[in-house]
Amino acid sequence: MRAALAAALIALMLHAVASVQAQSREAAPMAADPVIEARVMSLANELRCLVCQNQTIADSNAALAVDLRNQVRDQVKAGRSDAQIIEYLVARYGDFVRYRPPVKLTTVLLWVGPFVLLVGGLAGLTLTLRRRARAQTAAIAGDTDQDVGGTRARARALLDADAGGGGKDGA
Protein backbone atom coordinates (compact mmCIF):
# COMPACT_ATOMS: atom_id res chain seq x y z
CA MET A 1 0.00 0.00 0.00
CA ARG A 2 2.77 2.42 0.95
CA ALA A 3 4.79 1.54 -2.14
CA ALA A 4 1.80 2.23 -4.39
CA LEU A 5 1.14 5.55 -2.67
CA ALA A 6 4.80 6.57 -2.98
CA ALA A 7 4.84 5.60 -6.67
CA ALA A 8 1.68 7.61 -7.32
CA LEU A 9 3.13 10.62 -5.51
CA ILE A 10 6.37 10.43 -7.51
CA ALA A 11 4.42 10.12 -10.77
CA LEU A 12 2.34 13.17 -9.83
CA MET A 13 5.45 15.25 -9.06
CA LEU A 14 7.11 14.21 -12.33
CA HIS A 15 3.96 15.16 -14.23
CA ALA A 16 3.92 18.59 -12.54
CA VAL A 17 7.58 19.22 -13.41
CA ALA A 18 7.03 18.11 -17.01
CA SER A 19 4.01 20.39 -17.44
CA VAL A 20 5.93 23.39 -16.08
CA GLN A 21 8.80 22.71 -18.47
CA ALA A 22 6.39 22.35 -21.38
CA GLN A 23 4.90 25.78 -20.64
CA SER A 24 8.24 27.59 -20.46
CA ARG A 25 9.12 29.66 -23.49
CA GLU A 26 12.29 30.14 -25.40
CA ALA A 27 13.50 33.66 -25.94
CA ALA A 28 12.31 35.15 -29.20
CA PRO A 29 15.03 35.22 -31.82
CA MET A 30 16.73 38.54 -32.21
CA ALA A 31 16.23 40.51 -35.37
CA ALA A 32 18.80 39.89 -38.06
CA ASP A 33 19.75 43.57 -38.00
CA PRO A 34 21.48 44.59 -34.71
CA VAL A 35 20.32 48.20 -35.17
CA ILE A 36 16.68 47.10 -35.23
CA GLU A 37 17.18 44.86 -32.20
CA ALA A 38 18.87 47.70 -30.27
CA ARG A 39 15.90 49.95 -31.05
CA VAL A 40 13.45 47.21 -30.02
CA MET A 41 15.27 46.74 -26.70
CA SER A 42 15.40 50.51 -26.14
CA LEU A 43 11.63 50.71 -26.62
CA ALA A 44 11.08 47.56 -24.55
CA ASN A 45 12.88 49.23 -21.63
CA GLU A 46 10.33 52.08 -21.79
CA LEU A 47 7.25 49.83 -21.69
CA ARG A 48 5.76 48.13 -18.62
CA CYS A 49 4.81 44.48 -18.52
CA LEU A 50 1.08 44.53 -17.85
CA VAL A 51 1.26 41.13 -16.15
CA CYS A 52 4.28 41.69 -13.90
CA GLN A 53 3.66 45.45 -13.46
CA ASN A 54 7.04 46.03 -11.86
CA GLN A 55 9.16 45.01 -14.81
CA THR A 56 9.70 46.32 -18.28
CA ILE A 57 8.75 44.09 -21.19
CA ALA A 58 12.48 43.73 -21.83
CA ASP A 59 12.97 42.15 -18.39
CA SER A 60 9.81 40.04 -18.27
CA ASN A 61 9.30 36.55 -19.71
CA ALA A 62 5.51 36.63 -19.36
CA ALA A 63 3.60 35.61 -22.47
CA LEU A 64 2.14 39.11 -22.87
CA ALA A 65 5.59 40.70 -22.60
CA VAL A 66 6.93 38.37 -25.29
CA ASP A 67 3.93 39.27 -27.47
CA LEU A 68 4.47 43.01 -26.90
CA ARG A 69 8.17 42.70 -27.76
CA ASN A 70 7.22 40.92 -30.97
CA GLN A 71 4.68 43.65 -31.79
CA VAL A 72 7.32 46.33 -31.19
CA ARG A 73 9.80 44.37 -33.35
CA ASP A 74 7.23 44.09 -36.18
CA GLN A 75 6.43 47.80 -36.02
CA VAL A 76 10.11 48.77 -36.03
CA LYS A 77 10.62 46.56 -39.09
CA ALA A 78 7.60 48.26 -40.71
CA GLY A 79 9.39 51.60 -40.37
CA ARG A 80 7.29 53.27 -37.67
CA SER A 81 8.98 55.81 -35.40
CA ASP A 82 9.47 55.28 -31.67
CA ALA A 83 6.81 57.89 -30.91
CA GLN A 84 4.31 56.17 -33.23
CA ILE A 85 4.94 52.79 -31.62
CA ILE A 86 4.50 54.18 -28.10
CA GLU A 87 1.34 56.07 -29.16
CA TYR A 88 -0.08 52.84 -30.61
CA LEU A 89 0.55 50.93 -27.37
CA VAL A 90 -0.77 53.77 -25.19
CA ALA A 91 -3.92 53.96 -27.31
CA ARG A 92 -4.36 50.22 -26.86
CA TYR A 93 -3.37 49.79 -23.17
CA GLY A 94 -3.44 53.30 -21.66
CA ASP A 95 -0.67 55.32 -20.01
CA PHE A 96 -0.04 52.43 -17.61
CA VAL A 97 1.91 50.64 -20.36
CA ARG A 98 4.61 53.30 -20.09
CA TYR A 99 7.20 52.51 -17.48
CA ARG A 100 7.47 56.25 -16.76
CA PRO A 101 3.97 57.64 -17.34
CA PRO A 102 3.72 61.34 -18.25
CA VAL A 103 2.62 63.87 -15.65
CA LYS A 104 -1.01 64.58 -16.54
CA LEU A 105 -4.17 65.19 -14.56
CA THR A 106 -5.01 61.48 -14.74
CA THR A 107 -1.53 60.37 -13.56
CA VAL A 108 -0.75 63.05 -10.99
CA LEU A 109 -1.63 60.67 -8.14
CA LEU A 110 1.07 58.27 -9.35
CA TRP A 111 3.66 61.02 -9.09
CA VAL A 112 2.47 62.86 -5.95
CA GLY A 113 0.93 59.95 -4.02
CA PRO A 114 4.16 58.50 -2.58
CA PHE A 115 5.24 61.91 -1.27
CA VAL A 116 1.82 62.53 0.30
CA LEU A 117 1.98 59.15 2.03
CA LEU A 118 5.52 59.86 3.24
CA VAL A 119 4.57 63.25 4.71
CA GLY A 120 1.43 61.75 6.31
CA GLY A 121 3.44 58.92 7.85
CA LEU A 122 6.06 61.31 9.23
CA ALA A 123 3.34 63.58 10.66
CA GLY A 124 1.65 60.60 12.33
CA LEU A 125 4.96 59.39 13.76
CA THR A 126 5.79 62.87 15.07
CA LEU A 127 2.38 63.24 16.76
CA THR A 128 2.65 59.80 18.36
CA LEU A 129 6.13 60.46 19.70
CA ARG A 130 5.12 63.87 21.09
CA ARG A 131 2.08 62.41 22.88
CA ARG A 132 4.19 59.64 24.34
CA ALA A 133 6.85 62.09 25.54
CA ARG A 134 4.18 64.35 27.13
CA ALA A 135 2.60 61.39 28.91
CA GLN A 136 5.96 60.25 30.30
CA THR A 137 6.89 63.78 31.40
CA ALA A 138 3.52 64.23 33.15
CA ALA A 139 3.87 60.89 34.93
CA ILE A 140 7.34 61.75 36.18
CA ALA A 141 6.78 65.41 37.05
CA GLY A 142 3.54 65.96 38.90
CA ASP A 143 1.29 62.96 38.87
CA THR A 144 3.19 61.07 41.59
CA ASP A 145 0.80 62.33 44.29
CA GLN A 146 -2.23 60.70 42.69
CA ASP A 147 -3.22 57.26 43.91
CA VAL A 148 -3.67 55.20 40.77
CA GLY A 149 -6.35 52.56 41.23
CA GLY A 150 -6.04 52.57 45.03
CA THR A 151 -2.62 50.93 44.95
CA ARG A 152 -1.13 53.32 47.47
CA ALA A 153 -4.04 52.84 49.89
CA ARG A 154 -3.78 49.05 49.71
CA ALA A 155 -0.02 49.16 50.22
CA ARG A 156 -0.43 51.45 53.24
CA ALA A 157 -3.13 49.16 54.73
CA LEU A 158 -0.85 46.15 54.32
CA LEU A 159 2.07 47.96 55.95
CA ASP A 160 -0.09 49.19 58.81
CA ALA A 161 -1.49 45.71 59.40
CA ASP A 162 2.05 44.28 59.33
CA ALA A 163 3.40 47.00 61.65
CA GLY A 164 0.57 46.42 64.14
CA GLY A 165 2.01 43.04 65.09
CA GLY A 166 -0.20 40.94 62.89
CA GLY A 167 2.69 39.26 61.08
CA LYS A 168 2.49 35.69 59.84
CA ASP A 169 5.05 34.20 62.17
CA GLY A 170 3.18 35.53 65.23
CA ALA A 171 6.15 37.49 66.56
N, C-alpha and C positions, 0 to 999 in steps of 0.2 A: 504494500500500500504506500509506504513512504517512498520507495523507489519510483513508483509511478507518478506520485505527486511531484517529486523532485524533477523527473524527466519532463513533466508538463510545464513546470515553472521555468526550466531552462529553455524549452522550446518557445515559450511565450516571450522571454527576454530576448532570444535571438531574433524572433519575428519583429519585435519592437525596434531593435537596432537596425535590422535590414530595412524596415520601412522608413526610418529616419534618414538612412543613407540614400535611399531611393529618392527622397524628396529634396536632398541637397542639390544645389545648382552649381554648375561650372561658371567661371567668370566669362562674361561675353568677350568674344575676340576683339582685340583692338582694331581700330581702323587701319587700313594699309598705309595711310598717310599720317606720319607722326604729328604734323601741324594740325590736322583735323582732330586727332585724338587729344592733343594738348588743349585745344579749344573746348572739346567736349568735357574734359576733366575740369577745366576752369569754370565752365558753366555748372557742372555737377557739384562743385564746391560751394556754389551760391544758392543751391536749391535744397530744401528740406525734404527728408524722407517722411511721407505722410503716415507711414506705419510706425516707424521708430520715434519720430518727432524730435529726437535730440541728436540726430545725425544728419549729415548731408547725404544726398543720394550717391555721392562718390564713396562714402564710408560704409554705406549700408548694403547688405546682401539680401534684403527683403525682395520678394517678387515684384512689388510695385516699384521699388527703386531701380531694379534691373530694367523694368519696362520703361521707366522715365529716362534712364540713361540711353536706352536704345532709341527712344523718341527724339531725344536731344541730338544723338548721333545722326539720325536720319535727316533732321532739319538742318544740321550743319552741312551735311553732304548736299542738301537741296539748295544751299546757298543763302539761307536766311541769316540775318544779323543776330548778334547776341541779344539785342534789345527786342527784336521780333520774337525770338524763341522764349524769352522770359515773359513777354506780354501774352503770348499764346498760353503758357502754363498758368499764369496768374488769372487769365480769363477763364480757364478751365477749373482751377483748384482754389482760387482766391489768393490773397496776399500771404496766407499762411505757408504757401509753398516756398516763399523766399526765406532763406535762412536769416537774413537781416531785413525784416519788413520795413517799408518806408514809414516815416513819421507822418501820419494822417489822423484825421479825427477818429477814424474807426480803429486805429492801432495805437492811439496815445496811451491807453491803459497798459499795453505791453511794455512801453518805454518808461512810463512814470510809476507804474504799479509797484515794482520792487523797491523804489526809493520811498514811496509812501508807507509801505509795510515796514521798512527799516526804521524810519522816523517814528512810526507808531509803536514799534517794539521798544525802541530806546526810551520813548516817553513813558511807556508803561513800566519799564524796568526802573527808571528814575523815580517815578511816583512810589513804587513799591519799596524801594530802598529808603526813600525819605520817611515814609510812614513807619517802617520798621525801626529806623534810627530814632524817630520821635518817641515811639512806644518804649524803647529801651532807655532813653534818657529820662522819660517821665517815671519809669519804674525805679530807676536808680536815685533820682533827685528827690522827689517829694512824696511819693506814694508809699513810703515805707511805714508811715503811721497808720495806714488803713489796715484793717483786719480782713484779709481776703478769705471769704468762706468760713469764718469762725475758727480758723486754724490757730490763731494766737490765743483765743479764749480756751480752746481745748487743751493746748499745751500748758497754759497757766494752771488750769484745773488739775491736770495730771501732776504738775510739779507741786502744787499745794497739797494734793492728797498724799504724795510721796513724802513731802516734808513734814506732814502732820504725824508721822510715825506709822502710817499704814502701809509699810513696805511688805514685800512678799515673804521675806525670810523672818518676819515677826520681830525684828530687832528694835 
